[in-house]
Amino acid sequence: MQNVVNLNIENFQQIIIEQSKHKHVLVDFWAPNLEMCEELSPILQKLASQHAEHLIYARVNCEQEQQIASQFGIRSLPTVILVKDGQPVDGFAGPQMEEQIQEMLEKHLPNAEDGLYEKAVANVNLGDYQAAFSDAKQAHDLDPKRADIAVLLADCYVELGNINQAKILLETVTLVDQNGYYHSVQGKVELAEQAAESPEIKQLQKQLEQEPDNMQVKVDLAIQLQQANQPEEALDLLFSVLAKDLNFGEAKKFTLDMINAMPDGDPLKSKARRKMYSLLY
């Protein structure tokens, strides 16, 4: 692994002083032929690989690097010390369970959803909601209880044309977390819903009530609903047409275009793809 180093006097300054300004350094003090060291090291290496973006795993062979062990005041082996900005910030001596070490690391290291959230925010600020959606969705899957992630994902859904999913997410946000961003996204939802009450949509809905088997009206209404950010309702109409006549007008083309335009990771996209596949094959 690229984030594993053997710490010695020659690279001590570079790793412990310089690199610890940018990443945490997990220093493993060990010695050959000590059973507890041999049991612990694979666990540390596994955890280090999972946190490679934010962590350096530095191994110190105390038989060879007694000066470093003395500098850290090591009294028993194995001992593990977490270093940041040149200073110890946490650690333990003796054997530990993997879960205990993971808990220690989580107290100090950024978690995965934080990084995904920050990337998504950066893309939203650039106006690239398509790119933001993927990271926001992954972050929400990792921590569905975080209100800031839920609001961000709702914003992406609004901008990408799925008002229903945005509303579902906003409903999970409690009053204490309803900040300015929340109200901004809520406002977008309300505006989109008003757009869905357009005269064209109302007219087509009325016509469909009078002619429930008119497939062209269903297609026309589906197109209007898609433009009004109601893709689920639009797809339902299109699939009802395709179920009766797979080659009716441009219904299949419109359906495929709608599915392809949805962001990857959107559950509605996966559901629609499966439904289309079942109709085609």
PyMOL commands that set and color helices and strands:
alter all, ss='L'
color gray80, all
select helices_A, chain A and resi 9-21+35-50+66-71+98-108+112-125+129-142+147-159+163-170+175-177+180-195+199-210+215-227+231-244+251-261+267-280
alter helices_A, ss='H'
color red, helices_A
select strands_A, chain A and resi 4-6+24-30+55-61+79-84+87-93
alter strands_A, ss='S'
color yellow, strands_A
deselect
rebuild
show_as cartoon
